[in-house]
């Protein structure tokens, strides 16, 4: 049967009935300024196949209606790192392969990237990846328990370069306070950006936040750690003269300076490369 003779799918019908939903949280939560903008692009046959086969096994929609049991989600009691925004997932898959003792909960809203990461995980036999679809703020606030994360990765977030869009940037004091409430003491918050003005803002905001401390003795940027792979996109930017800055901050122990914004239990961090 040719493509032209197929019955068109109604617009209200999801393309992947058992896969990621277009707006999993729906209208259950307040409307607010978002730091992301869903992208429309073609889903390849391989990505579609991965979504149909693997989403029920390794995917989840961020609906904000339950607290995740991370050992149950990963079918193992692993330290779990949250990655916000993974693009097409190549770097995520490489990090998961290099550190099978750490679970990666990878969040994005880009359907082709979700399918691609699931496909890479399947091909590589990577059982330590779970793919979440939706708003990472709702995931952190509504679906993750205090002190449940061993690390947080935010690689190349949208810099929203226009001044009127700066309020959309993810790395803001309010976000850091929320993230700190879900990170166990000693957990690593790792950001990277190729937009220098945004890197400067990130450094200022992180340095000023009482729940985080810079891992660098000079309180500046860090060299790219070995566990963060160099992506093709990043390499192309470096060839063009772009400057990439990494920021590595640790979640301070609760009550260290009397300004801790949470009342979570005190746990020790892990020594995994991802944390």
C-alpha positions as CSV (number, residue, x, y, z in Angstrom):
1,X,0.0,0.0,0.0
2,X,1.4,3.4,-1.0
3,X,1.7,6.2,1.5
4,X,-0.8,8.2,-0.6
5,X,-3.5,5.5,-0.1
6,X,-3.2,5.2,3.7
7,X,-6.0,6.5,5.8
8,X,-4.7,9.7,7.5
9,X,-4.5,9.6,11.3
10,X,-6.9,12.0,13.1
11,X,-5.1,15.0,14.7
12,X,-6.5,14.1,18.1
13,X,-5.1,10.6,17.9
14,X,-1.5,10.2,19.3
15,X,1.0,8.9,16.9
16,X,2.4,6.5,19.5
17,X,-0.6,5.3,21.6
18,X,1.6,3.5,24.1
19,X,4.5,5.9,23.8
20,X,5.3,9.5,24.9
21,X,2.3,11.7,25.1
22,X,2.2,15.3,23.6
23,X,1.5,17.0,27.0
24,X,1.6,14.4,29.8
25,X,1.0,16.9,32.6
26,X,-2.0,18.4,30.8
27,X,-3.7,21.2,32.7
28,X,-3.0,19.7,36.1
29,X,-0.4,22.3,36.9
30,X,0.0,26.0,36.7
31,X,0.9,27.8,33.5
32,X,4.3,29.3,33.8
33,X,7.2,30.4,31.6
34,X,9.1,27.4,30.3
35,X,12.8,27.0,29.6
36,X,12.2,24.7,26.7
37,X,10.3,24.8,23.4
38,X,9.2,21.5,21.8
39,X,10.7,21.0,18.4
40,X,8.8,19.5,15.5
41,X,10.9,17.2,13.3
42,X,10.6,13.9,11.5
43,X,10.7,10.7,13.4
44,X,12.6,8.0,11.4
45,X,11.3,4.5,11.1
46,X,14.0,3.2,13.4
47,X,13.1,5.8,16.1
48,X,9.4,5.1,15.7
49,X,10.1,1.3,16.1
50,X,12.1,2.0,19.2
51,X,9.4,4.1,20.7
52,X,6.7,1.5,20.0
53,X,8.8,-1.4,21.3
54,X,10.7,0.1,24.2
55,X,8.7,3.0,25.7
56,X,6.5,0.7,27.8
57,X,9.8,-0.8,29.2
58,X,12.1,2.2,29.5
59,X,10.0,5.3,29.1
60,X,7.8,7.4,31.3
61,X,5.6,10.4,30.9
62,X,6.0,13.3,33.4
63,X,2.4,13.6,34.6
64,X,3.2,14.8,38.1
65,X,0.7,12.4,39.7
66,X,3.1,10.0,41.5
67,X,6.4,9.9,43.3
68,X,8.8,7.7,41.5
69,X,10.4,4.7,43.2
70,X,13.8,4.9,41.5
71,X,15.0,1.4,42.5
72,X,11.8,0.0,41.1
73,X,12.1,2.2,38.0
74,X,15.6,0.9,37.3
75,X,15.0,-2.6,38.6
76,X,18.1,-2.1,40.6
77,X,19.3,0.0,43.6
78,X,21.6,2.3,41.6
79,X,22.6,5.9,42.3
80,X,20.6,7.9,39.8
81,X,21.7,11.0,37.9
82,X,19.1,13.2,36.3
83,X,20.0,14.6,32.8
84,X,17.9,17.5,31.6
85,X,17.9,17.8,27.8
86,X,19.8,15.1,26.0
87,X,19.3,16.0,22.3
88,X,19.7,12.8,20.2
89,X,21.1,10.9,23.1
90,X,24.5,9.9,21.8
91,X,26.4,11.4,24.8
92,X,23.9,9.9,27.2
93,X,24.4,6.4,25.8
94,X,28.1,6.7,25.9
95,X,28.1,7.9,29.6
96,X,25.7,5.0,30.5
97,X,28.0,2.5,28.8
98,X,31.1,3.8,30.5
99,X,29.4,3.8,34.0
100,X,26.9,0.9,34.2
101,X,26.7,1.3,38.0
102,X,24.9,4.6,37.7
103,X,21.4,5.0,36.5
104,X,20.6,7.9,34.1
105,X,17.1,9.4,34.1
106,X,17.2,11.4,30.9
107,X,14.5,14.0,30.3
108,X,13.6,15.7,27.0
109,X,10.6,16.6,24.9
110,X,12.1,15.9,21.5
111,X,10.4,12.8,20.2
112,X,13.1,11.8,17.6
113,X,15.7,12.1,20.3
114,X,13.7,10.0,22.7
115,X,13.4,7.3,20.0
116,X,17.0,7.6,19.1
117,X,18.2,7.2,22.8
118,X,15.9,4.2,23.3
119,X,17.4,2.6,20.1
120,X,21.0,3.3,21.3
121,X,20.2,1.8,24.7
122,X,18.7,-1.3,23.1
123,X,21.6,-1.8,20.7
124,X,24.2,-1.3,23.4
125,X,22.4,-3.4,26.0
126,X,22.2,-0.4,28.4
127,X,19.7,-1.3,31.1
128,X,20.8,1.8,33.2
129,X,18.9,4.4,31.1
130,X,15.3,5.5,31.5
131,X,13.8,8.2,29.2
132,X,11.3,10.7,30.6
133,X,9.1,12.8,28.5
134,X,7.9,16.3,29.7
135,X,8.7,19.1,31.9
136,X,11.7,18.5,34.2
137,X,10.5,21.1,36.7
138,X,7.3,19.0,37.3
139,X,9.5,15.9,37.5
140,X,11.7,17.4,40.2
141,X,8.9,19.1,42.1
142,X,6.2,16.4,42.0
143,X,7.8,13.1,41.2
144,X,11.1,12.8,42.9
145,X,11.7,12.4,46.6
146,X,14.1,14.6,48.7
147,X,17.7,13.5,48.5
148,X,16.9,10.9,45.8
149,X,19.4,12.0,43.2
150,X,23.1,11.3,43.1
151,X,23.7,14.0,40.4
152,X,22.2,16.5,37.9
153,X,23.5,17.2,34.4
154,X,22.4,20.1,32.3
155,X,24.4,20.1,29.1
156,X,24.0,22.8,26.5
157,X,20.6,24.2,27.6
158,X,18.9,26.7,25.4
159,X,20.8,30.0,26.1
160,X,17.8,32.2,25.1
161,X,20.2,34.9,24.0
162,X,17.7,37.7,23.5
163,X,17.4,39.8,26.7
164,X,13.7,39.6,26.7
165,X,14.0,35.8,26.8
166,X,16.5,35.6,29.7
167,X,13.6,34.8,32.1
168,X,13.3,31.5,30.2
169,X,16.8,30.3,31.1
170,X,16.8,27.2,33.2
171,X,19.7,28.0,35.6
172,X,18.0,30.5,37.9
173,X,18.0,30.7,41.7
174,X,14.5,29.2,42.0
175,X,15.5,26.2,39.9
176,X,18.7,25.6,42.0
177,X,16.7,25.7,45.2
178,X,14.3,23.0,43.8
179,X,17.2,20.9,42.5
180,X,19.1,21.1,45.8
181,X,16.0,19.7,47.6
182,X,16.3,16.5,45.4
183,X,20.1,16.2,45.4
184,X,21.7,14.3,48.2
185,X,24.6,16.0,49.9
186,X,27.8,15.7,47.9
187,X,25.9,15.2,44.6
188,X,27.5,16.9,41.6
189,X,25.6,19.5,39.6
190,X,27.3,19.6,36.2
191,X,26.5,22.3,33.6
192,X,28.1,22.9,30.2
193,X,27.4,25.6,27.7
194,X,29.0,27.1,24.5
195,X,27.3,30.4,25.0
196,X,29.8,32.5,27.0
197,X,27.3,35.2,28.4
198,X,25.2,32.4,29.7
199,X,28.2,30.6,31.2
200,X,29.0,33.8,33.1
201,X,25.5,34.0,34.5
202,X,25.5,30.4,35.4
203,X,28.8,30.9,37.4
204,X,27.4,33.9,39.2
205,X,24.1,32.3,40.1
206,X,25.6,29.0,41.2
207,X,28.3,30.8,43.2
208,X,25.8,32.8,45.0
209,X,23.5,29.9,46.0
210,X,24.0,28.7,49.5
211,X,23.2,25.0,48.7
212,X,26.1,24.6,46.2
213,X,29.9,25.1,46.3
214,X,32.3,25.2,43.4
215,X,34.6,22.2,43.1
216,X,37.3,24.4,41.6
217,X,39.7,25.9,44.0
218,X,39.8,29.1,41.9
219,X,36.0,29.2,41.9
220,X,36.0,29.3,38.2
221,X,35.1,27.0,35.3
222,X,36.3,23.4,35.2
223,X,38.0,21.5,32.4
224,X,35.7,19.1,30.6
225,X,35.7,15.9,32.8
226,X,36.5,12.6,31.1
227,X,33.0,11.3,31.8
228,X,31.3,14.0,29.7
229,X,31.9,12.9,26.0
230,X,32.7,15.4,23.3
231,X,29.7,15.4,21.1
232,X,29.8,15.9,17.3
233,X,27.9,19.2,17.7
234,X,30.3,20.4,20.3
235,X,33.4,19.4,18.2
236,X,32.0,21.4,15.2
237,X,31.5,24.4,17.5
238,X,35.1,24.1,18.8
239,X,36.4,24.0,15.2
240,X,34.6,27.3,14.6
241,X,36.2,28.9,17.6
242,X,33.4,28.5,20.1
243,X,34.3,28.3,23.8
244,X,32.7,25.6,25.9
245,X,32.6,26.1,29.6
246,X,31.9,23.4,32.2
247,X,30.7,24.2,35.7
248,X,31.0,21.6,38.5
249,X,29.3,22.4,41.8
250,X,28.6,20.1,44.7
251,X,25.5,20.0,46.9
252,X,26.7,21.1,50.3
253,X,25.8,19.0,53.4
254,X,22.5,20.1,55.0
255,X,22.9,22.9,57.5
256,X,26.6,23.6,56.6
257,X,26.1,27.4,56.7
258,X,22.7,27.6,58.3
259,X,21.0,28.7,55.0
260,X,20.0,25.3,53.7
261,X,16.6,25.6,52.0
262,X,15.5,22.0,52.7
263,X,14.9,19.8,55.7
264,X,15.8,16.6,54.0
265,X,17.6,13.7,55.7
266,X,21.5,13.7,55.6
267,X,22.9,11.1,53.2
268,X,26.5,10.7,52.0
269,X,27.2,11.2,48.3
270,X,28.7,8.5,46.1
271,X,32.0,8.4,44.3
272,X,30.7,7.5,40.9
273,X,32.1,9.5,38.0
274,X,28.6,10.8,37.4
275,X,28.3,12.1,41.0
